[in-house]
């Protein structure tokens, strides 16, 4: 189980590094569509990790990576939303 968590974390870091090199319109689409991004991240990670091991480790690694991607997107959207000012009359 520990190996799966470690592989998922490494895969997440790799996806973050890859994300910085994507075109702006692709980044904008992925940031705006959490479900699609999460499915792509989990699917790709499971595909790659199942090449290493066809056990519970690859499943745990892909789920860990998917959760970290989702948390990253949620944090990014929270940090970049400007607070709405309330006009008093």
C-alpha positions as CSV (number, residue, x, y, z in Angstrom):
1,X,0.0,0.0,0.0
2,X,2.8,2.4,0.8
3,X,4.3,1.8,-2.6
4,X,1.0,2.7,-4.3
5,X,0.8,5.9,-2.3
6,X,4.4,6.7,-3.3
7,X,3.9,5.9,-7.0
8,X,0.7,8.0,-7.0
9,X,2.5,11.0,-5.5
10,X,5.3,10.7,-8.0
11,X,2.8,10.4,-10.9
12,X,1.0,13.5,-9.6
13,X,4.3,15.5,-9.5
14,X,5.1,14.3,-13.0
15,X,1.7,15.5,-14.2
16,X,2.2,18.9,-12.6
17,X,5.5,19.3,-14.4
18,X,3.9,18.2,-17.7
19,X,1.0,20.6,-17.2
20,X,3.3,23.6,-17.2
21,X,4.4,22.8,-20.8
22,X,0.8,22.5,-22.2
23,X,-0.6,25.2,-24.5
24,X,-2.7,27.9,-22.7
25,X,-6.0,26.8,-24.3
26,X,-5.5,23.2,-23.1
27,X,-4.7,24.3,-19.6
28,X,-7.8,26.5,-19.5
29,X,-10.0,23.6,-20.6
30,X,-8.5,21.2,-18.1
31,X,-8.8,23.7,-15.2
32,X,-12.4,24.4,-16.2
33,X,-13.5,20.7,-16.4
34,X,-12.6,18.9,-13.2
35,X,-14.4,15.6,-14.1
36,X,-12.6,15.3,-17.5
37,X,-9.2,16.1,-16.0
38,X,-9.7,13.7,-13.1
39,X,-10.8,10.9,-15.5
40,X,-7.8,11.5,-17.7
41,X,-5.3,11.6,-14.8
42,X,-6.7,8.5,-13.2
43,X,-6.9,6.6,-16.5
44,X,-3.4,7.5,-17.6
45,X,-1.9,6.7,-14.2
46,X,-3.6,3.3,-14.0
47,X,-2.5,2.5,-17.6
48,X,1.1,3.4,-16.8
49,X,1.3,1.8,-13.4
50,X,-0.4,-1.4,-14.5
51,X,2.6,-1.9,-16.7
52,X,4.8,-2.0,-13.6
53,X,2.5,-4.1,-11.5
54,X,-1.0,-5.6,-12.0
55,X,-1.8,-5.6,-8.4
56,X,-3.5,-3.4,-5.8
57,X,-0.5,-1.1,-5.9
58,X,-1.4,0.2,-9.3
59,X,-5.0,0.8,-8.3
60,X,-4.0,2.7,-5.1
61,X,-1.4,4.7,-7.0
62,X,-3.9,5.8,-9.7
63,X,-6.5,6.7,-7.1
64,X,-3.9,8.7,-5.1
65,X,-2.9,10.6,-8.2
66,X,-6.5,11.3,-9.1
67,X,-7.2,12.6,-5.7
68,X,-4.1,14.8,-5.7
69,X,-5.0,16.2,-9.1
70,X,-8.5,17.0,-7.9
71,X,-7.3,18.7,-4.8
72,X,-4.8,20.7,-6.8
73,X,-7.6,21.9,-9.2
74,X,-9.8,22.8,-6.3
75,X,-7.0,24.7,-4.6
76,X,-6.1,26.5,-7.8
77,X,-9.7,27.6,-8.4
78,X,-10.0,28.8,-4.8
79,X,-6.8,30.9,-5.0
80,X,-7.6,32.5,-8.3
81,X,-11.2,33.5,-7.6
82,X,-11.3,37.2,-6.8
83,X,-13.4,38.0,-3.8
84,X,-16.7,39.6,-4.7
85,X,-17.2,43.1,-3.3
86,X,-20.6,43.9,-1.9
87,X,-21.9,47.4,-2.6
88,X,-23.6,49.1,0.2
89,X,-26.4,51.5,-0.6
